[in-house]
């Protein structure tokens, strides 16, 4: 397809067979260090980036998100998948317009979620949720970029851990044009296997944010892609909090002595 970038072609190929990990950096420095470790693709994290801006997750503006995507997509040499939250809009027409702006940043993939962030009704109503995916699909197709669309159903992390409803939504998102399907929060082998079966042959992303699984186990279940969401950012903040609290509460600096050597960070960032 004319206009499809090499990053999009590489990203599409990664989803065709096997299983790969797509870790989530929160800024350009963490992205470049992940590339230096050999990861073939990366994904942004809305939470991780929001924290660097001094705001909670889901408080970023569309403009902040687009600027971040430009920096990430153009600053590293591997495909970048965008955590585009809910498209920064409710109505499908606006979601489509925002997706059209996002694909111009140079990203290779983009996800749209169905969470409202309203505790009283945590998920968009089914027909609206499906139309939002269709709108994203139309915008990507119109762009001719080949950006890969991931449809996310958030029930398991939004207070509605209903496997049947999650499967219904993921199947509908696949039929509406999502290239990859994702239900963050599913953890058991049975749940993961059910998702893989329901949307086959389309690829499935699984969130690995703890020690409840391993790459080999997920690959054996037919999972194609593994991301970590904000977990790497939280791991970094864990080290920060431990060291800062020690200084504040005890006046000692032992945690700083356990820090990664300067050269392990600075060295890879100096390489082209």
C-alpha positions as CSV (number, residue, x, y, z in Angstrom):
1,X,0.0,0.0,0.0
2,X,1.5,3.4,-1.0
3,X,2.3,5.6,2.0
4,X,2.7,2.7,4.5
5,X,5.9,3.3,6.5
6,X,8.5,0.7,7.1
7,X,7.6,0.9,10.8
8,X,4.0,-0.1,10.0
9,X,5.2,-3.0,7.8
10,X,7.5,-4.3,10.5
11,X,4.7,-3.9,13.1
12,X,2.2,-5.8,11.0
13,X,4.7,-8.6,10.4
14,X,5.3,-9.0,14.1
15,X,1.6,-9.8,14.5
16,X,1.6,-12.5,11.9
17,X,3.2,-15.3,13.9
18,X,5.0,-16.1,17.1
19,X,4.8,-14.0,20.3
20,X,6.6,-10.8,21.1
21,X,6.9,-8.4,24.1
22,X,6.1,-4.8,23.5
23,X,7.2,-3.0,26.7
24,X,5.9,0.5,27.6
25,X,8.4,3.3,28.1
26,X,7.2,6.6,29.5
27,X,9.6,9.0,27.8
28,X,12.2,9.1,25.1
29,X,15.1,8.1,27.4
30,X,13.4,5.0,28.7
31,X,12.3,4.1,25.1
32,X,15.9,4.3,23.8
33,X,17.2,2.2,26.7
34,X,14.5,-0.5,25.9
35,X,15.6,-0.5,22.2
36,X,19.2,-1.0,23.4
37,X,18.0,-4.1,25.1
38,X,16.8,-5.5,21.8
39,X,13.0,-5.0,21.9
40,X,11.6,-5.0,18.4
41,X,8.6,-2.6,19.1
42,X,7.4,-0.4,22.0
43,X,4.1,0.9,23.2
44,X,3.4,4.2,25.0
45,X,1.7,4.2,28.4
46,X,-0.8,6.9,29.2
47,X,-0.2,6.5,32.9
48,X,3.5,6.6,32.7
49,X,3.6,9.7,30.6
50,X,0.9,11.5,32.6
51,X,3.0,11.1,35.7
52,X,6.0,12.7,34.0
53,X,3.7,15.7,33.4
54,X,2.7,15.9,37.0
55,X,-0.9,14.8,36.4
56,X,-2.9,11.6,37.1
57,X,-3.7,9.1,34.4
58,X,-6.5,10.1,32.0
59,X,-5.8,13.9,32.6
60,X,-3.7,14.5,29.6
61,X,-5.0,16.7,26.8
62,X,-5.2,15.6,23.2
63,X,-2.5,18.0,22.3
64,X,-0.2,16.7,25.0
65,X,-0.8,13.1,23.8
66,X,-0.1,14.0,20.2
67,X,3.1,15.8,21.0
68,X,4.3,12.8,23.0
69,X,3.5,10.4,20.2
70,X,5.5,12.6,17.8
71,X,8.5,12.6,20.1
72,X,8.4,8.8,20.6
73,X,7.7,7.8,17.0
74,X,10.4,10.0,15.6
75,X,12.9,9.5,18.3
76,X,13.6,5.7,18.1
77,X,14.2,3.2,15.4
78,X,11.4,0.7,16.1
79,X,7.6,0.7,15.7
80,X,5.6,2.5,18.4
81,X,2.1,1.6,19.4
82,X,0.1,4.4,20.9
83,X,-1.9,4.1,24.1
84,X,-4.5,6.5,22.8
85,X,-6.9,5.9,25.7
86,X,-10.5,6.4,24.5
87,X,-9.6,8.5,21.6
88,X,-10.0,11.7,23.7
89,X,-13.7,11.8,22.8
90,X,-17.0,10.1,23.3
91,X,-18.7,10.4,20.0
92,X,-17.5,8.3,17.1
93,X,-17.0,11.2,14.7
94,X,-14.7,12.9,17.2
95,X,-12.8,9.7,17.9
96,X,-12.2,9.3,14.1
97,X,-11.0,12.9,13.8
98,X,-8.5,12.4,16.7
99,X,-7.3,9.1,15.3
100,X,-6.7,10.8,12.0
101,X,-4.4,13.3,13.8
102,X,-2.7,10.5,15.7
103,X,-1.7,8.5,12.7
104,X,0.1,11.5,11.3
105,X,2.6,11.5,14.2
106,X,4.4,8.5,12.8
107,X,3.1,5.7,15.1
108,X,2.7,2.2,13.8
109,X,-0.2,1.2,15.9
110,X,-2.9,2.6,18.1
111,X,-5.4,1.3,20.6
112,X,-8.9,2.6,21.5
113,X,-10.5,1.5,24.8
114,X,-14.1,1.3,25.9
115,X,-13.7,2.7,29.4
116,X,-15.6,5.8,30.5
117,X,-13.8,6.4,33.8
118,X,-17.2,6.9,35.4
119,X,-17.7,4.4,38.3
120,X,-21.5,4.4,37.8
121,X,-21.2,3.3,34.2
122,X,-17.6,2.2,33.6
123,X,-17.9,1.0,30.0
124,X,-19.5,2.7,27.0
125,X,-22.8,1.2,26.0
126,X,-22.2,-1.7,23.6
127,X,-23.5,-0.1,20.3
128,X,-21.5,3.1,21.0
129,X,-18.4,1.2,21.8
130,X,-18.5,-0.7,18.5
131,X,-19.2,2.5,16.5
132,X,-16.1,4.1,18.1
133,X,-14.0,1.3,16.8
134,X,-15.6,1.6,13.4
135,X,-14.8,5.3,13.4
136,X,-11.2,4.6,14.2
137,X,-11.0,2.0,11.4
138,X,-12.4,4.4,8.9
139,X,-9.9,7.1,9.9
140,X,-7.0,4.7,9.5
141,X,-8.2,3.4,6.2
142,X,-8.6,6.9,4.9
143,X,-5.1,7.8,5.9
144,X,-3.6,4.9,3.9
145,X,-0.9,4.6,6.6
146,X,-1.4,1.0,7.5
147,X,-1.4,1.8,11.2
148,X,-2.5,-1.3,13.2
149,X,-5.7,-0.8,15.3
150,X,-6.1,-2.5,18.6
151,X,-9.6,-2.7,20.2
152,X,-9.5,-2.8,24.0
153,X,-12.3,-3.9,26.4
154,X,-11.6,-2.6,29.9
155,X,-14.1,-4.5,32.0
156,X,-11.6,-6.4,34.0
157,X,-9.8,-3.2,35.2
158,X,-12.9,-1.0,35.3
159,X,-14.9,-2.9,37.8
160,X,-16.9,-5.1,35.4
161,X,-14.9,-8.4,35.3
162,X,-17.5,-10.3,33.1
163,X,-15.7,-12.7,30.8
164,X,-18.8,-13.3,28.6
165,X,-19.4,-9.5,28.1
166,X,-15.6,-9.0,27.4
167,X,-15.7,-11.7,24.8
168,X,-18.8,-10.2,23.2
169,X,-17.2,-6.9,23.0
170,X,-13.8,-8.1,21.6
171,X,-15.6,-10.2,18.9
172,X,-17.6,-7.2,17.9
173,X,-14.5,-5.0,17.8
174,X,-12.8,-7.5,15.6
175,X,-15.8,-7.5,13.3
176,X,-15.7,-3.7,13.3
177,X,-12.2,-3.6,12.0
178,X,-9.8,-4.0,15.0
179,X,-6.6,-5.8,13.9
180,X,-5.6,-6.8,17.4
181,X,-7.7,-7.4,20.5
182,X,-6.9,-6.6,24.1
183,X,-8.6,-7.1,27.5
184,X,-6.3,-5.8,30.2
185,X,-6.7,-7.4,33.5
186,X,-7.4,-11.0,32.4
187,X,-4.9,-13.3,34.1
188,X,-6.0,-16.9,34.3
189,X,-5.1,-19.4,31.6
190,X,-8.7,-20.2,31.0
191,X,-9.6,-16.5,30.5
192,X,-6.7,-15.8,28.2
193,X,-7.3,-19.0,26.2
194,X,-11.0,-18.0,25.8
195,X,-10.1,-14.6,24.4
196,X,-7.6,-16.1,21.9
197,X,-10.2,-18.6,20.7
198,X,-13.0,-16.1,20.5
199,X,-11.2,-13.7,18.1
200,X,-9.0,-16.1,16.2
201,X,-7.3,-15.8,13.8
202,X,-6.8,-12.2,14.9
203,X,-3.9,-11.6,17.3
204,X,-4.4,-11.0,21.0
205,X,-2.4,-8.7,23.4
206,X,-2.1,-9.6,27.0
207,X,-1.1,-7.3,29.8
208,X,1.7,-8.7,32.0
209,X,1.9,-6.4,35.0
210,X,3.0,-8.8,37.6
211,X,4.6,-12.2,38.2
212,X,1.5,-14.3,37.4
213,X,2.8,-15.4,34.0
214,X,5.8,-15.7,31.6
215,X,6.4,-15.2,27.9
216,X,6.6,-18.9,27.2
217,X,3.3,-19.6,29.0
218,X,1.4,-16.9,27.1
219,X,3.0,-18.0,23.8
220,X,1.7,-21.5,24.5
221,X,-1.8,-20.2,24.8
222,X,-1.6,-18.5,21.4
223,X,-1.0,-15.0,22.6
224,X,0.7,-12.9,19.9
225,X,1.7,-9.7,21.8
226,X,2.5,-8.9,25.5
227,X,2.6,-5.4,26.9
228,X,3.3,-4.2,30.5
229,X,1.3,-1.0,30.6
230,X,2.4,1.3,33.3
231,X,4.3,-1.4,35.3
232,X,7.8,-0.4,34.1
233,X,7.0,3.2,35.1
234,X,5.7,2.0,38.5
235,X,8.9,-0.1,39.0
236,X,11.0,3.1,38.3
237,X,8.9,5.1,40.7
238,X,9.3,2.3,43.3
239,X,13.0,2.8,43.3
240,X,12.5,6.6,43.5
241,X,10.1,6.4,46.5
242,X,12.3,3.9,48.4
243,X,15.4,6.1,48.1
244,X,13.6,9.4,48.7
245,X,11.7,8.1,51.8
246,X,14.9,6.7,53.3
247,X,16.5,10.2,53.0
248,X,13.4,12.0,54.3
249,X,12.7,9.6,57.2
250,X,16.1,8.2,58.2
251,X,18.6,10.6,56.8
252,X,20.6,7.8,55.2
253,X,21.5,7.0,51.6
254,X,21.8,3.3,51.4
255,X,19.2,2.9,48.5
256,X,21.3,5.2,46.3
257,X,24.2,2.8,46.6
258,X,22.0,0.1,44.9
259,X,21.3,2.4,41.9
260,X,22.1,1.3,38.4
261,X,25.6,2.6,37.5
262,X,25.7,5.9,35.6
263,X,27.4,4.2,32.6
264,X,24.6,1.7,32.1
265,X,22.2,4.6,31.5
266,X,24.4,7.2,29.9
267,X,26.3,4.8,27.6
268,X,23.4,3.4,25.6
269,X,21.9,6.9,25.2
270,X,25.1,8.0,23.5
271,X,24.8,5.5,20.7
272,X,23.1,6.2,17.5
